[in-house]
Amino acid sequence: MTPVTTSRPGTDVRTAVPLSGYTTLRLGGPATRFIEAKTARTVVDAVRAADEAGEPLLVLGGGSNVLVSDHGFNGTVVHVATKGMTEDCTTPGLVQLTAEAGENWDDVVAKTVAAGLGGLECLSGIPGLVGATPVQNVGAYGVEISEVLVSVDLLDRASGEVRTLTADQLGLAYRTSVLKGTDRAVVLRVRFELADTGLSMPIRYAELANTLGVVPGERVPVDRVRQSVLDLRRGKGMVLDEDDHDTWSAGSFFTNPVLPHDELQEALARIAAQVGADVRIPQYPADGGGKLSAAWLIERAGFAKGYPGPGNRVSLSHSHTLALTNRGDGTTADLLSLAREVRDGVHKVFGVQLEAEPVLVGVTL
Ligand SMILES: Cc1cc2nc3c(=O)[nH]c(=O)nc-3n(C[C@H](O)[C@H](O)[C@H](O)COP(=O)(O)OP(=O)(O)OC[C@H]3O[C@@H](n4cnc5c(N)ncnc54)[C@H](O)[C@@H]3O)c2cc1C
C-alpha cells in the first residue's frame, strides 16, 4: 500500500503508516488510517467519527507503553499532538497547572522544575505524553501522579460527551486506573496542583535519598532532585536514547507483583526455599499485603541482564532485567516469545505470576 496524505487544519490523515515509527520499542506493523490530531477539537471529532462508524480505534501518545502486533492495527490510530500549558494561582502557595494531552511529559516536568514548582520532580525522565500519565497512574522513585493530579478533561466514548473527572473518580492505583486498557475515554487535558516552595515532595525512595545524601522524608530543592533522578534513570537505561538499544523498550515490561497478606507469606516461603533462608527478599508494603520486586525475581529465576530472546534480536536490557528491548531488528513476536519465557520461568521457579505493564495491542501474552 502506498501511504496517502490528506490534510484539514489541525488534522493530518495518512494510510498504511508503520507504527514501529511511533513506539519506543520500534515495533508494530501498519495502521490502516493514522490521524495526527493537533487540536482537542480534532481529537474529539476523529474519535467520535470512528466510534459512530464502529471502526476500531487506538489512541496513541508517545508509544512508550504499548506493544503493537507485527500485523499492525486494522482501524484508525489517533495520535494526540495537542499543545498548550497554563498556570493558575488558586490558593496561596499552590499553582494549578493545566497541560494539554499531547505535551511531552518530561518537557512539562522540566518547565515546572525550572519555575521552582514542587511535585513532579521525581517523575523526571519518564517518556511519553501528558495524556497517558493518568492512564496508568505513572510513578517512579516513590511518587505517583495520583498525589498531584486534580482532574482531567476527557471525551467519554460511550456518551460522546466531554466531561471533567476529578482524580478520585479515576480509580488510580499502582500502575493502573479505570482508563487503562478499557478504551472508555480519551484524555484531552490534565490538571496538577504543585507547590511554589521550590522544594520537592518528601523523598521516600531509599536509593534516591542515598544519592541526594538526605534522610527519607526530607524535602530537597527540586532541581537537585530532577538531576539525581535523571542520573539514576540513565544508569538503568530508563531515559530514551536513540543510540542505546537498552532504551528501545516500553520501560518496565512487568509490574511488581502485589499480593494479599496470606499469599505473600506463602510466596515468601516458596522463594526462601529456593534462594536460601539467609537471603533478603525485597518486599514493600502495599494495600492489604505487600509488593515483590519483579526485577529481583527475574534475575533470581536465572534471567540475567542481557538475557537473549530469539536470534538475539531482542533481549533483556543490559542495564535492567525488567526492561525487554529491541536490539534493532526484533519483531513483536520475538519480544512476546522472550516475555513468555521470562514470565513462565519466574512462575516455574517461584510460583509467582508476572503481569505485563504495557498495553498489548492486537497481541496476547
Ligand atoms: C525507557 C522507559 C522508561 C519508563 N519509565 C517509566 C516509569 O518510571 N514509570 C512509569 O509509570 N512508566 C514508565 N514508562 C512507561 C511509559 O513511559 C508511561 O506509561 C507513559 O505515561 C506512557 O505515555 P505514552 O504517551 O507513551 O502512552 P502510549 O504508550 O502512547 O499509550 C499507553 C496507553 O495509554 C493510552 N493513551 C495514551 N494517550 C491517551 C490519552 N490521551 N487518552 C486516553 N488514553 C491514552 C493508549 O491508548 C495506550 O493504551 C517508561 C517507558 C520507557 C520506554
The ligand as a Gaussian input file, in Angstrom:
#p B3LYP/6-31G(d) Opt

LIG

0 1
 C       12.572000       3.952000      28.912000
 C       11.194000       3.967000      29.568000
 C       11.066000       4.254000      30.921000
 C        9.815000       4.280000      31.539000
 N        9.718000       4.574000      32.865000
 C        8.508000       4.623000      33.468000
 C        8.394000       4.936000      34.862000
 O        9.395000       5.196000      35.540000
 N        7.155000       4.956000      35.422000
 C        6.034000       4.711000      34.698000
 O        4.942000       4.755000      35.272000
 N        6.108000       4.421000      33.380000
 C        7.302000       4.366000      32.748000
 N        7.389000       4.057000      31.413000
 C        6.162000       3.750000      30.657000
 C        5.589000       4.968000      29.885000
 O        6.587000       5.902000      29.610000
 C        4.464000       5.655000      30.638000
 O        3.437000       4.730000      30.921000
 C        3.862000       6.815000      29.821000
 O        2.952000       7.539000      30.597000
 C        3.176000       6.348000      28.541000
 O        2.884000       7.516000      27.795000
 P        2.677000       7.468000      26.237000
 O        2.204000       8.820000      25.819000
 O        3.901000       6.977000      25.569000
 O        1.497000       6.424000      26.115000
 P        1.224000       5.321000      24.933000
 O        2.273000       4.303000      25.003000
 O        1.096000       6.079000      23.638000
 O       -0.162000       4.771000      25.384000
 C       -0.253000       3.943000      26.520000
 C       -1.743000       3.614000      26.752000
 O       -2.424000       4.805000      27.118000
 C       -3.448000       5.104000      26.157000
 N       -3.426000       6.554000      25.948000
 C       -2.392000       7.311000      25.523000
 N       -2.751000       8.607000      25.482000
 C       -4.038000       8.646000      25.884000
 C       -4.997000       9.691000      26.034000
 N       -4.693000      10.974000      25.763000
 N       -6.236000       9.372000      26.457000
 C       -6.568000       8.073000      26.738000
 N       -5.719000       7.045000      26.600000
 C       -4.472000       7.338000      26.165000
 C       -3.086000       4.324000      24.909000
 O       -4.240000       4.029000      24.140000
 C       -2.446000       3.096000      25.493000
 O       -3.446000       2.189000      25.895000
 C        8.638000       4.018000      30.778000
 C        8.777000       3.738000      29.396000
 C       10.036000       3.709000      28.805000
 C       10.149000       3.419000      27.341000

